[in-house]
Amino acid sequence: MAQSRYEGQRVCRLDRGRPCYKLAYFSDPGRRLSFLEARLACRRDGGELLSVESPAEQRIIEQLVTELRPSDGDFWIGLRRNHGDTENVDDCPSQYYWTDGSLASFRNWHWDEPSCGYEVCVVMYHQPSAPPGLGGLYMFHWNDDNCDTKNNFICKYTAEKAPEPSPNTAHP
């Protein structure tokens, strides 16, 4: 069974109405988790896989990842489709939904994504050592991926679910 505990510092904004985040980054790729394992780890910790509701929230996440200074390793976010289906590719982008129930329509796809097909779970690219592709660096844009791929992940804790601040909580 996959590990259910992971290290990471929960980062909250000063305003209690804002969500908190925890970035689970593993320098050892063998410790990374599949989409389902990551989703369960977030839930066990009182959160959900990240939903990104606006360009402003995307920038906050980019800043948190940049401050972490991780090496290569994409991050699972809580966006997915129900199943891999090569039919209805034209309608594919509209089939993605946030696993936390958020209705946000914001998307930050890499220029050639989603590719659809059998890739149904979504990562936020973090490949600082990769040479730039046609769409630029593989940094912070989203890509649909195989749900069994092992990745880092980001949890989000809403105001209703956020615990009281603790010594492990940072206040940027």
N, C-alpha and C positions, 0 to 999 in steps of 0.2 A: 504494500500500500504506500502511496505517496506521503511524503512528510506533510503534516498538517500545521506545523509551526514554522515560522520564518522570521528572520531578523529584519528589522527595518524601523525607521523612526517615523512616527506619525507626525505630519506637519499640518498645523492648523493656522488659519488666519486669525487675527485678533478679534474680528467680529464673529460672535458665536453663531450667527445665522448662516455663515458660510460653511461649505463642506471642508473636511479634513482629508488628507491623502496619505497613503503609505506606498512607497516604491520598494518592491521586492526585487532586488538585483543580486544575482549570484555570479561571481567571477568564475566559479566552477560550473561549466555547462551541465555537468551530471546532476546538479541539484535543481535545475530549472524544471518547471512544471508544464503539463499540458493545459489546454484551455479549461477543461472541466476541473482538473486538480487545482488550478489557480482560482477559479470561481469558488470552489469549496473552501479553500484557504482563506479567502476574503470573508466569506460568510461566517466561518468559525471565529474570525477575529471581530465580528460585528459590523462588517462592511459589505460592499459589493464590488465586483470588477468595475473599473472606471467607466463612467459615462461622461462624455465631453459635450456640454450643452451650448457652448458658444466659442467664438474665436478668442475671447478674453480668457476663458478657462483653458483653452488649448495653450495659450501663451504661458499661463501659470504652470501647467504641467511641463512644458518645454524648459522653463526656468528651473523647476525642481530637478529635472533629469540632468540638466547642464551642471547644476551645483553639486550633484552626486558624483560627477566625473567618471561615469562607468565606461568600460571598454565596450567593444561590440556586443550586442545582444538586444534583440527586439523585446518589446513589452506587450503582453496581452492587455487589451482593453475589453470592455463588456459589450462589444458589438458583434452580432452574428446573424446568419440566416438559419432557417430550420434544417435544410438538407442540401447536399450538393446535387445539382440538377443542371445538365447542360442545355435543357430547353429553356425558353423564355429569357435568354441572355439579355435582350434589350430591356426587360423589366427587372433584371437582377438587382441593380442598385437600390430600388425601392423596397426590396424584400429584407433589408437589414434592419434589425431592431436592437434596442438596448436591453440587456438582460435584467437591469434593475427596474424596468418599466418606464423609464424616462421617455417622453415623447419628443425630445429634442431632434430637430432635423439637421443640425450642424454635422457636416462631414468634412474630413481633411484627407481625402484619398490622394495617393501618389498619382501622377498624371495618367498612368496606364492601368489604374486599378478602379474598381475591383475586377479581377479577371473572371470571377464566377466559377463555373465548373464545380469541382469537388472541394474547393477551398471555401469554407463557410465561416470561419472564425477570424477575428481581425486583430492584427498587431499594429503597434506604432513603431515604425522603423527607428532603429538606433544602430547605425553602422558607420561610425565616424572614420574607420580606416578604409572603407570601400571607396574606390574611385567613383567620381560623379558619373551618373548615367544621363540619359537624355533629359530627364526631369530634374537634374541637379543631384545634390547629396541625398543619400538615403537616411535622412534625419527627420523624424517627427511626423512625416506623412504616414498615411495608413495603407495597409496591404491586407487583403484576405489571404488566409493561410490555412494549412491543414490543421485541424483542431488537436491532433496528436503530437504536433511539433512541441518541443520543450523550449519554453521561453521564460523570461522575467515577466513580471506583471505589476499592475498598479491597482491598488484598492482605493475606494472612495467611501467616506463616512459622512452621511448627511447629518444636518443639525439635530434631527430627531434621534439619530443613532450614535452620535458622537459622545464619547465618554467625557467625564470631567477631565480637565487638563492634569497631566501627571509629569513627573520629572523627565519622562522620555518624550514629552511633547514639545516641539519647537514652535516658536512664535516669530516668524519673519516679519 
